[in-house]
Amino acid sequence: MLYYLILPPLLFEAALALRWRDLKRDLPPILSLAVFGTVAAMAVVAVALIYLMNWPVASALVFAALISATDPVAIIAMFKDNGVHGRLRLLVEAESLLNDAAAAVLFALALAFALAGADGLTAAQMAWDLARIVGGGALIGAGFGIAVIFAARGTSEHLVELTLTAIAAYGSFLLAEHFHDSGVLAAVTAGLIIGNFRSVKKKGDFLTEKGREFLTDFWDFAAFVANSMVFLLIGARVAGSSYEHYPWTVYASVLAITLVARAAAVYPLAAMFSRSRWRITQGEQFVLWWGGLRGALALVLSLPSRVPLRDEIVLVTFFCVAFSIVVQGLTMPPVLRRLGFMGAPHEPSDPPEHEPAAR
């Protein structure tokens, strides 16, 4: 239910709201943080769990893959309420969306390794699976996005237009998963194409004005309902769990490891762009680190019971997610105010033609 019903609207809505003209301006640092940052965070968490906490390799890899992505839903909502716009908001939103896709691919590989055992997968098989999962998911998502654009041209009814986007969101995800490709990448790709075709086309829109407005409001509400359902279901799942299975020091240690891993994913990669036009300021780096909330609840609840330490993974994941949302989320407004991001003016998507772009 979580994976196939609730996850697609979350991904599709986030991708639908991203504008390519804004995204391409900061694409190098965003892609670096989303891909290499996710891999770095996963590596730090896995190594620490294996060598410091004596976790089995399979369990450490699965937990590291699902916890390495960020899902700053609360931060984005707070950004909207407090007028935070411009580059900071783009970096946080785009990186969280793309690292969701990267983490989902890593999670699929780690889960396959955990279920097959150490001798069940070779390096060549994992490389082929990686290429197939990424390429197949992107192609399926692109196919659905393009099909919706052509189909929507034949109608002016906003309900039909919305239905077509719902088919794209769920159809791309389910078809990709049916072929064991990345449903996450498929839904993200479909959302990016549908949401940005208007800006590429320049003239007109394949959706009616009412359809575009209705589309935005519906998917915003669908994502809100989906997020609410995730937290209700995770609460019902862990309410009867025994947290005494581990001492509090274990939860604190895992939490510290995830925070260190997030820092390792942000600061070294940001330093690579320090002398370029994509420079990320110290304030933006801190917000990316402390504002990188965890949202791995849908993935962790989809774990099969055969995964080693499955119940323990669920407990520590819920603890890390709860801490990030309650503590990190509630402390972000004063942090943003202190750093001068609160109420920052909206930056233009494209610089005026008579002025050079400065960063």
C-alpha positions as CSV (number, residue, x, y, z in Angstrom):
1,M,0.0,0.0,0.0
2,L,2.7,2.5,0.9
3,Y,5.0,1.7,-1.9
4,Y,2.5,1.4,-4.8
5,L,-0.3,3.7,-3.7
6,I,1.3,6.5,-1.6
7,L,4.8,6.9,-3.1
8,P,3.9,7.8,-6.7
9,P,1.9,11.0,-5.9
10,L,4.7,12.2,-3.6
11,L,7.3,11.8,-6.3
12,F,5.1,13.1,-9.2
13,E,4.0,16.2,-7.3
14,A,7.5,17.2,-6.4
15,A,8.8,16.7,-9.9
16,L,5.8,18.5,-11.4
17,A,6.7,21.7,-9.4
18,L,10.3,21.8,-10.5
19,R,11.1,24.2,-13.4
20,W,13.8,23.2,-15.8
21,R,14.9,26.8,-16.5
22,D,15.7,27.1,-12.8
23,L,17.0,23.6,-12.4
24,K,19.5,23.8,-15.2
25,R,21.1,26.9,-13.7
26,D,22.4,24.9,-10.7
27,L,22.3,21.5,-12.2
28,P,26.0,20.6,-11.6
29,P,25.9,21.1,-7.8
30,I,22.4,19.6,-7.5
31,L,23.4,16.4,-9.4
32,S,26.6,16.1,-7.4
33,L,24.8,16.4,-4.1
34,A,22.0,14.0,-5.2
35,V,24.1,11.3,-6.8
36,F,27.6,11.4,-5.3
37,G,26.3,12.8,-2.0
38,T,23.9,10.0,-1.6
39,V,26.6,7.4,-2.4
40,A,28.9,9.1,0.1
41,A,26.3,9.2,2.8
42,M,25.4,5.5,2.2
43,A,29.1,4.5,2.4
44,V,29.7,6.4,5.7
45,V,26.6,4.9,7.3
46,A,27.3,1.3,6.1
47,V,31.0,1.3,7.2
48,A,30.2,2.8,10.6
49,L,27.4,0.3,11.3
50,I,29.6,-2.7,10.2
51,Y,32.8,-1.7,12.0
52,L,31.5,0.3,15.0
53,M,28.2,-1.5,15.8
54,N,28.9,-4.9,14.3
55,W,25.8,-5.0,12.1
56,P,25.7,-7.7,9.3
57,V,26.8,-6.3,6.0
58,A,23.4,-6.9,4.3
59,S,21.5,-5.1,7.1
60,A,23.9,-2.2,7.2
61,L,23.7,-1.7,3.4
62,V,19.9,-1.8,3.4
63,F,19.6,0.7,6.2
64,A,22.3,2.9,4.7
65,A,20.5,3.0,1.4
66,L,17.1,3.9,2.7
67,I,18.4,6.5,5.2
68,S,20.8,8.3,2.9
69,A,18.2,10.2,1.0
70,T,16.5,13.4,2.4
71,D,12.9,14.3,2.3
72,P,12.5,17.8,3.7
73,V,8.7,18.0,3.4
74,A,8.4,20.0,6.6
75,I,11.2,22.3,5.6
76,I,9.6,23.0,2.2
77,A,6.2,23.8,3.9
78,M,8.0,26.1,6.3
79,F,9.8,27.8,3.4
80,K,6.4,28.6,1.8
81,D,5.0,29.9,5.1
82,N,7.9,32.2,5.8
83,G,8.6,33.5,2.3
84,V,11.9,31.7,1.6
85,H,12.5,31.6,-2.2
86,G,15.3,31.7,-4.6
87,R,18.3,29.5,-4.9
88,L,18.2,28.0,-1.4
89,R,14.7,26.7,-1.9
90,L,15.7,25.3,-5.3
91,L,18.8,23.5,-3.9
92,V,16.8,21.9,-1.1
93,E,13.8,20.9,-3.2
94,A,15.7,19.6,-6.2
95,E,18.4,17.8,-4.3
96,S,15.8,16.0,-2.1
97,L,13.8,14.9,-5.2
98,L,16.8,13.6,-7.2
99,N,18.5,12.0,-4.2
100,D,15.2,10.1,-3.6
101,A,15.6,8.6,-7.0
102,A,19.3,7.8,-6.4
103,A,18.6,6.3,-3.0
104,A,15.7,4.2,-4.4
105,V,18.1,2.6,-6.9
106,L,20.7,2.0,-4.2
107,F,18.0,0.5,-2.0
108,A,16.9,-1.9,-4.7
109,L,20.4,-3.1,-5.2
110,A,21.1,-3.4,-1.4
111,L,17.8,-5.3,-0.9
112,A,18.6,-7.7,-3.7
113,F,22.0,-8.3,-2.1
114,A,20.4,-8.8,1.3
115,L,17.9,-11.3,0.0
116,A,20.3,-13.2,-2.4
117,G,23.2,-13.4,0.1
118,A,26.8,-12.6,-0.3
119,D,27.3,-15.1,-3.1
120,G,24.1,-14.5,-4.9
121,L,25.1,-11.5,-6.9
122,T,28.3,-10.8,-8.9
123,A,29.7,-7.4,-9.6
124,A,28.8,-7.8,-13.3
125,Q,25.2,-8.6,-12.4
126,M,24.9,-5.6,-10.0
127,A,26.3,-3.3,-12.7
128,W,23.8,-4.6,-15.3
129,D,21.0,-4.3,-12.7
130,L,22.0,-0.7,-12.0
131,A,22.0,0.2,-15.7
132,R,18.7,-1.5,-16.3
133,I,17.0,0.0,-13.3
134,V,18.1,3.5,-14.1
135,G,17.7,3.4,-17.9
136,G,14.5,1.5,-17.9
137,G,12.8,3.7,-15.3
138,A,13.8,6.9,-17.1
139,L,12.6,5.6,-20.5
140,I,9.3,4.4,-19.2
141,G,8.7,7.7,-17.4
142,A,9.6,9.7,-20.5
143,G,7.3,7.6,-22.6
144,F,4.3,8.3,-20.3
145,G,5.1,12.0,-20.1
146,I,5.2,12.4,-23.9
147,A,2.1,10.3,-24.3
148,V,0.2,12.5,-21.9
149,I,1.3,15.7,-23.7
150,F,0.0,14.3,-27.0
151,A,-3.2,12.9,-25.5
152,A,-4.1,16.1,-23.6
153,R,-4.0,18.2,-26.9
154,G,-7.3,16.5,-27.9
155,T,-9.4,17.7,-25.0
156,S,-10.3,20.9,-23.2
157,E,-11.9,19.2,-20.2
158,H,-9.8,19.8,-17.1
159,L,-11.0,16.5,-15.5
160,V,-9.7,14.5,-18.4
161,E,-6.4,16.4,-18.3
162,L,-6.1,15.5,-14.6
163,T,-7.0,11.9,-15.3
164,L,-4.2,11.7,-17.9
165,T,-1.6,13.0,-15.4
166,A,-2.8,10.5,-12.8
167,I,-2.3,7.7,-15.4
168,A,1.2,9.0,-15.9
169,A,2.0,9.1,-12.2
170,Y,0.8,5.6,-11.4
171,G,1.1,4.0,-14.8
172,S,4.8,4.9,-15.2
173,F,5.6,3.8,-11.6
174,L,3.7,0.5,-11.8
175,L,4.9,-0.4,-15.3
176,A,8.6,0.2,-14.3
177,E,8.2,-1.9,-11.2
178,H,6.6,-4.6,-13.2
179,F,9.7,-4.9,-15.3
180,H,11.9,-4.5,-12.2
181,D,13.1,-1.1,-13.2
182,S,13.0,2.1,-11.0
183,G,9.4,3.2,-10.5
184,V,10.7,6.2,-8.6
185,L,12.8,7.4,-11.6
186,A,9.8,6.7,-13.9
187,A,7.4,8.9,-11.8
188,V,10.0,11.6,-11.4
189,T,10.8,11.7,-15.2
190,A,7.1,11.8,-16.1
191,G,6.5,14.6,-13.7
192,L,9.4,16.7,-14.9
193,I,8.4,16.3,-18.6
194,I,4.7,17.2,-17.9
195,G,5.5,20.0,-15.6
196,N,8.1,21.6,-17.9
197,F,6.8,21.1,-21.4
198,R,5.1,24.5,-21.3
199,S,8.4,26.3,-20.6
200,V,10.1,24.4,-23.5
201,K,7.3,25.0,-25.9
202,K,7.3,28.7,-25.3
203,K,4.0,29.3,-27.0
204,G,0.8,28.2,-25.4
205,D,0.3,25.1,-23.3
206,F,-0.9,21.6,-23.9
207,L,-3.2,22.0,-20.9
208,T,-6.0,24.6,-20.6
209,E,-5.6,27.4,-18.1
210,K,-8.2,25.9,-15.8
211,G,-6.6,22.4,-16.2
212,R,-3.1,23.7,-15.3
213,E,-4.5,25.4,-12.1
214,F,-6.6,22.5,-11.2
215,L,-3.7,20.1,-11.8
216,T,-1.4,22.1,-9.4
217,D,-4.0,22.2,-6.6
218,F,-5.0,18.6,-6.9
219,W,-1.4,17.2,-6.8
220,D,-0.5,19.5,-4.0
221,F,-3.4,18.1,-2.0
222,A,-2.7,14.5,-3.0
223,A,0.9,14.9,-1.8
224,F,-0.4,16.3,1.5
225,V,-2.8,13.4,2.0
226,A,-0.1,10.9,1.1
227,N,2.4,12.3,3.6
228,S,-0.2,12.3,6.3
229,M,-1.0,8.6,5.6
230,V,2.7,7.7,5.8
231,F,3.0,9.0,9.3
232,L,-0.3,7.5,10.4
233,L,0.7,4.1,9.1
234,I,4.2,4.2,10.5
235,G,2.7,5.2,13.9
236,A,0.3,2.2,13.8
237,R,3.2,0.0,12.8
238,V,5.6,0.9,15.6
239,A,3.2,1.7,18.3
240,G,3.4,-1.8,19.7
241,S,7.1,-2.2,19.1
242,S,9.5,-2.7,22.0
243,Y,12.1,0.1,22.0
244,E,13.8,-1.5,25.0
245,H,15.2,-4.1,22.5
246,Y,18.1,-1.6,22.1
247,P,19.5,0.7,24.8
248,W,19.2,4.5,24.1
249,T,22.9,4.7,23.3
250,V,22.3,2.6,20.2
251,Y,19.6,5.0,18.9
252,A,21.8,8.0,19.7
253,S,24.8,6.3,18.0
254,V,22.9,5.6,14.8
255,L,21.5,9.1,14.8
256,A,25.0,10.6,15.2
257,I,26.2,8.4,12.3
258,T,23.4,9.6,10.0
259,L,24.2,13.3,10.8
260,V,27.9,12.8,10.2
261,A,27.1,11.0,6.9
262,R,24.9,13.9,5.8
263,A,27.8,16.3,6.6
264,A,30.1,14.1,4.5
265,A,27.6,14.3,1.7
266,V,27.3,18.1,1.7
267,Y,30.5,19.9,2.8
268,P,33.1,18.1,0.7
269,L,31.0,18.3,-2.5
270,A,30.2,22.0,-1.8
271,A,33.9,22.7,-1.5
272,M,34.4,21.5,-5.1
273,F,32.3,24.4,-6.3
274,S,33.7,27.0,-4.0
275,R,35.7,28.8,-6.8
276,S,33.0,28.5,-9.5
277,R,29.9,30.3,-10.4
278,W,28.0,27.5,-8.6
279,R,29.5,28.4,-5.2
280,I,27.3,27.3,-2.3
281,T,27.6,29.7,0.6
282,Q,28.3,28.6,4.2
283,G,24.8,29.4,5.2
284,E,23.3,27.4,2.3
285,Q,25.5,24.4,3.2
286,F,24.4,24.5,6.8
287,V,20.7,24.6,5.8
288,L,21.3,21.7,3.4
289,W,22.9,19.7,6.2
290,W,20.6,20.5,9.1
291,G,17.5,20.8,6.9
292,G,18.1,17.4,5.3
293,L,15.2,15.7,7.0
294,R,14.7,11.9,6.7
295,G,11.7,10.4,5.0
296,A,12.4,6.7,4.5
297,L,9.2,5.5,6.1
298,A,7.6,4.1,2.9
299,L,10.8,2.2,2.0
300,V,11.4,0.8,5.4
301,L,7.9,-0.5,5.7
302,S,8.2,-2.2,2.4
303,L,11.1,-4.4,3.7
304,P,10.4,-8.1,3.4
305,S,10.6,-10.1,6.7
306,R,13.5,-12.1,5.3
307,V,15.8,-9.1,5.6
308,P,18.3,-9.6,8.5
309,L,17.5,-7.3,11.5
310,R,14.3,-6.1,9.8
311,D,12.5,-5.1,13.0
312,E,15.6,-3.3,14.3
313,I,16.0,-1.4,11.0
314,V,12.4,-0.2,11.3
315,L,12.9,1.0,14.9
316,V,16.1,2.9,14.3
317,T,14.7,4.4,11.0
318,F,11.6,5.7,12.8
319,F,13.8,7.2,15.6
320,C,16.0,9.0,13.0
321,V,13.0,10.2,11.1
322,A,11.2,11.4,14.2
323,F,14.3,13.3,15.5
324,S,14.9,15.0,12.1
325,I,11.3,16.2,11.8
326,V,10.7,17.2,15.4
327,V,14.1,18.6,16.4
328,Q,15.6,19.7,13.1
329,G,12.3,20.8,11.6
330,L,11.3,22.9,14.6
331,T,14.7,24.6,14.9
332,M,14.9,25.6,11.2
333,P,12.9,28.9,11.5
334,P,15.4,30.4,13.9
335,V,18.3,29.1,11.9
336,L,16.9,30.7,8.7
337,R,16.2,33.9,10.6
338,R,19.7,33.9,12.0
339,L,21.3,33.3,8.5
340,G,19.2,36.0,6.9
341,F,17.1,33.7,4.6
342,M,13.7,34.4,6.2
343,G,11.6,36.5,3.9
344,A,14.3,36.6,1.2
345,P,13.1,38.1,-2.1
346,H,12.3,35.8,-4.9
347,E,15.2,35.5,-7.3
348,P,14.3,35.7,-11.0
349,S,14.4,32.4,-12.9
350,D,16.6,33.9,-15.7
351,P,18.8,37.0,-15.5
352,P,17.9,40.0,-17.6
353,E,19.4,39.9,-21.1
354,H,21.3,43.2,-20.5
355,E,22.9,42.0,-17.3
356,P,25.4,39.2,-16.9
357,A,24.4,36.3,-14.7
358,A,26.3,36.6,-11.4
359,R,26.5,33.9,-8.7
